[in-house]
Amino acid sequence: MSTEIRVPTLGESVTEATVAQWFKKPGDAVNADEPLVELETDKVTVEVPAPAAGVLAEISANEGDTVEVNALLGAIGEGAGDVKAAPAKKQDAKKDEPKKDAPKKAEAAPAPAKSEPAPAEASDDKPLSPAVRKMVEENDIDPAAIEGSGKDGRLLKSDVQAALDAKTEAPAPAPASTPRAPVAVEDAPREERVRMTRLRKTIAKRLKDAQNTAAMLTTFNEVDMGAVMDLRKQYKDVFEKKHGVRLGFMGFFVKACCHALKEIPQVNAEIDGDDLVFKNFVHMGVAVGTPNGLVVPVVRDADQLSLADIEKTINDFGARARDGKLTMDEMQGGTFTISNGGVYGSLMSTPILNAPQSGILGMHKIQERPMVVNGEIQVRPMMYLALSYDHRIVDGREAVTFLVRVKESLEDPQRLLLDL
């Protein structure tokens, strides 16, 4: 008796994933709940654990294949006798058979008539998955004409869909400037070509879509961080002792933005067709950089949380983001986003909207600068703030007012405690 390994639920609006890596091969012993295979979605990577102990008997979805939710990945058997060869090996064996008969076919038909290649066959030694084969056959596409983005160049459903979209949206040939410029012969060996991950391709697509869709504009201001720094210095030890988490800057920014969003609700809204959808809650996205790319976990109902709860949530998100342990649900549903480029030393930038949100705040490096205070020049710890917003829903007056409210709250943090 064998136990099936199937694709788990991947999260809201996520219906498929790519098989990134198998940790075991057929015949290997596995323990219950031991990670067996890694799936890569357009948001996170997910490790699928073994549903039972035994021997990995069969792999039904190979690395590079696109699989849908609940699709069969493989099976676990009770003993070594249940082991079956992976489908990829079977396909390779079948593909070797025609080669033995090739001389006979040549003798029987020395001048074969011209015929179109079967659309479901790959032109090289990379077999097509059943889903991809069905897709190319239904759309009468030659798979050899499409560049595969899966492991070892295998063709994925997303590659076929991209080819269909390109054919529909841009039937005209690409201009001569589109292809990559020629590379000098002496430089070619020093280049390294790496396939974009599913996450990186999704990040690129979403950011470009945001630029193409929204009427994006950025407004700037600067804030004196002295009051917040003094408050942190005074209470950081007792805060950490009581709450078990360090008192950082991000908590103050989240509270300041929640306060400003209540006054300027357009920045916390989104466009849906011909409607404006105003959110009477704040799910605050906090951009976090990871080795695999940028992710944006969401602090839900941030406007209802204390400063300590916000800091605890953000600290937990940051640790699990670096380990790739965030779940799909934790990165969906945000209504506004804060991005902190200052941790990398950025002095000023124009953040890109996290669609369909209408606003994103960019934090930057705190830098001491000479400022005029009450007619005197003083050295103050200053930070540039940048608010990128969708001008289709947010007017300039509202954007500037929002940024001023954030500035006022940070320069006088007691206002946050008194809800002023």
N, C-alpha and C positions, 0 to 999 in steps of 0.2 A: 504494500500500500504506500502511495506517495502523497506528499503534501505540496500543494501548488504555491508558488511564489507569485504574487500579483502586485501591480502598481497600486500604491495606496492613494487615497484622496490627497491631492496636491495643494488645495486651497481654492479660495473663491476666484472664479473666472479662469483658472488654470486647468486645461484639459489634457495637456500632453507634456512629455518630457523626453530628453535624450538620454540613452544609456551611456553614461560616462565611463564607468569602470566596474568590472567584476573583481571582487576581492578573492574569489575562489574559482577553481576550475572543476569541471566534472570529475567526480571520483574523490574529491577532497571531503574530509569529515568536517561537519559544522555543528556548532552548539546553538541551542535555542537563543534567540535575540542577538546573535552575533551578526554584525554588519556583513551583508552578502554582496550588495551591489549599490553603486552610487548613481543617482539620477540627477540630471541637470535640467532645471526649468529656466524660464526667462527671468526668475527672481532669485532663487536660491538653489543650492544643491541639497539633495535629500538622500540619506542613507536608508536603504530598505533592510530591516533585520530578518534573520531566519525565523520563520514561523514555527519551526520545530527542529529538534536535534536529529542528526542522521548523516547522510551522505548526499552531496550535491549530485543529483542524478541527471539533470538535464538543464541546458541553457536554451531558452526559446527566443530570447531577444539579445542580439549581440551588441557589443560596444559600437556606438554610433547610430544605432537604430532609434527611430522616434516611436514612442509608445504612448498609448492613451491610458487614462485612468481605468484601473481594473484589468488591464491587459495582462496576459500571462508572460511572466519573466522566465520562469523555470520551474523545477520541481525538486523536492528533497525526498530521497528514498530511504528505506530502513537499512539497506546494506549495499555493499559494493556491487551486487548482482543487478541492481536497478540502474546502474550507470548507463547512460546513452550518450552517443556522440553529439556534440553541439551541431545545430543546423548548419552553421557556416562550413563545418568540415564535410557534411553530407553534400552541400551544394558544390564545394570544391571538387569532390570526387565525381559528381555527375558531370561537371564541366570538363573533366579530364577524359571522359569516355569518348566523346566525338572525335578527339584527336587521334584515337587509335584507328577509327574508320575513315579518316580523312583521305588516305591514298586510294581506297576503293571508290569513294565518291568521285574522286578526280578522274578515275578511269571510266566510270559509267557516264559521266557528263563532262567531257573535256571543254565544252563551250556552253556553260550554263547560262540560262536566260537571266536577264537582270531582274532583280526582285528587291523590294524594300525590306530593310532589316526589321525583324520583329521588335516592336517598340518596348517590349518588356525585358529585353536582354541587354545587359550592360556590354560595353565595347571592350572592357578589360576584364581582369580577374576579380572584380569587386561585385559580389552578388547583390541583388536588390531584395529588400525586405518585402514581405507580402503586401504591406500597406503602400509602399512606393510603387511596386509592380502594378497594383490595381490602379493607382493614380495616373501613371504614365499611359497605361492601356486605355483608360477611359477618356483621356485627353489627346490620344494619338501623338505622343511626344517621344522623340528619340532621346533616351537617357544619356547617350554618349555626348549629346550637345550641351549638357548641363554639368557644371562643375560641382562636385559634391563637397559638402562641408563637414561630413561625419568623419569618424576616425579612419585614417588611411585613405581619405578622399571618397568615402562611401556616400552615396546619394541619400538624402533625407527628404521627408515629405515637405519640409520648409523650403528646401532647394527647388523642388518641383513647383511649389506654390509661387515662389519668387519668380521663377521663369514664366509662369502663367500670367502673373501680375504685370511683369515687364512687357510681355507680348500684348497685353490688353491696353496698358496705359501708355506705352511708348513703342508703337510698332515701327516707327522710323529708326533707321540705324543711328547708333550713337555717334556724336561728332568726333572728329579726329583727335580732339584734345582730351577725350575721356580716358583712353588707355594710359597705363603707367608709362612714364617717360623711359626711354632706353637706359640701361645701366651699363657703365663701362665694364669691359671684360675683366679688368683687374680688380674691380669692386665687387663683382658678383659673388666670389667665394667668401667675402667678408660679411655678406648679408645673412640674416636669419629670418625665414618666413614661418610665422606661427599662426595657426588657425584661430580666429576669434572665437571665444567661448560664447555660449548661448546668452549668458548674462551680459557680456560686453556688447554683443550685437543688439540686445534689447535696450541697454542704456543708450547706445548710439541712436537707435531708431526713435526712442521716446524723446530724447533731447532735441533731435532734429524736427520731429513732429511738433513739439512745443513751439519752436521758432517759426515753423511754417503756418501754424494755426493761430496762435495768440498774437495780439497787437502788443508786443512786449516792450516795456519801457522801464528804465531804472532811474530812481532818484536817490540822492545821497544826503547824508548828514554826518555829524561827528558827535561823539558823546565823551564827556569827562568821566572816566571810570574810577576817579578817586574815592567817591563815597562808597561804592560797592567794594572796592579793595580794602578800605578801612573797616567796613563792616565784617568782611571775611576775616581779616586779621584779628579782629576783636573776639569773634565768636567761633572761629573754625575748630578750635580744640574741643570746646564744650558741645558744639554741634555734632562733631564726629563721635564723641563719647556717648551722647544720648541716642543718636540715630544710626550709628554704625556705618556711616558713609561720609566722604569728604564733601565739604561745602564748595562747590565749583561756581563758575560764572554762568553756565548754561541754565541753571535753575532760575536765576534772576531774569535772564532773557526770555525764558518761556513765560514766566509770570508777567513780565512787562508786555509781551506780545498779546497774551490773553486779555489783559486789561485794555489794550488799544483796539483789539478786534471787537470788543463789545461796543466801543464807541463808533468804529468804522466797520460795520458788518459787510460792506461790499468786498473787503479784502479777504473775508472768510466765506465767500460765496463762489459759485461756479456757473457756467453757462451750459444749459442743456437744450439744444435746439433753439427755439425762440423764447425760452424761459430762463429766468434767473433763479437759481436755487440758493436760498440763504440758509446757512447752518446755524442753529441756535445752540451750538456746542462747539468745542474746540478739540479736535484730534490733532495734536501737534507732531508733525514729522520732524525728526532730528537726523540730518544727514551724517552718515558714518562711513569713513573710508576703510576699506578692507583690502587684503592682497588681491582679491578677485574683482574689485570694482566698488563703486559707490552703492550703498544700500541706505534706505530711509525707513527705519523702524518708527512706529507711531505711538506716542504717549496719549492714550485715550482719555477723554474728558479731563484734559490738562487743566482746564479752567476751574475744576472742582478739587484739584489736588493741592496738598500743602507743598511748601518748598522742599521739605525732606522727602516726601513721596516722589516728587519729580526727580530729585537727584538720585534716589534709589533706582527708579525705573531706567533712567538714562545710563547709570553706571552698569546695570545689568545688561542693557541692550548693547553697550559698547563691548563688554567682555564676550558676549555670545556672538556678536557680529564678527569679531576677529577670528572666532573658532568656527564660523559657518553654521552656527546652531540656531539662528533665528528661524521662526516659522513663517509660513506664508501670511497667516492672519495678522501677524505682528507688523507687517509692512504694507498693509492696505487700509484704505479708508481715511487717510489724512486729509485735513482741510486747510492746513497752512504748514509751511516748512521753514526751518532754520538751518542754515549751513554755516559752519565755522571754518573758514579758510585760514583764520589766524593761527591755528595750531600748527600749520605748515609754514608760517611766516608771511602770509599774504597781507599786504598793506591795503589793497583795494581791488575789488573785482565786481563783475556784474553777473550774479547768479542767474541760472536759467530756471524757468518755472517747472514745477513738478506737476504736469497736467493730470487732471483738469483743474487743479488749484489755480487761484487767481493772484496769489502772492507768495513770495519767498524772501526771507530776510538773510542777508549776508553779514556775518560777523567777521572781524579782521583783527590783525595784530594790535596789541596795546603798545603804543610808542610814546615816549616822553617828548613833548614838543613845547616850545614857548607859546604861551597864550596870554591874552590881556584879560585880567580879572580885576574888576573894580578899578580900572584905570592903571593897574600895575601889571608888569610882565612877570608871569610865574611859569615854572616848568610843571606841566600837568600830564598825567597818563591819559592819552587820548586814543580813541578808536573810531575809525570810519565805519559807518553803517550804510548798507546798500539795500534798498527795497526794489526788487523787480516785480512788476505787476502787469496784469492784462488790462490794457487801456480800453478794451471793449466794455468792461464792466466797472473798472475803477478809474475815476477822474483824477487829474493831477492834484487838485485840492485835497481830495480824500487821501491820496498816497502820501502827500507831504504831511498832512495832519497826523496820519498814522505814525509816521516816522518820528515826528515831534513828540507824540505821546510816549513812544518807547524811550526816547531820549530823556524826557522829563522824569519818567519812572526810575530810570537807572541813575540819574544824577541826584535823585532824592528818593532812595529806596523805601523810606518810611511811607511814601505815598501808596506803595503796593499793600502795605499792612493795613492802612486806613481806607483802602479802596477809593482813592481820590484821583 
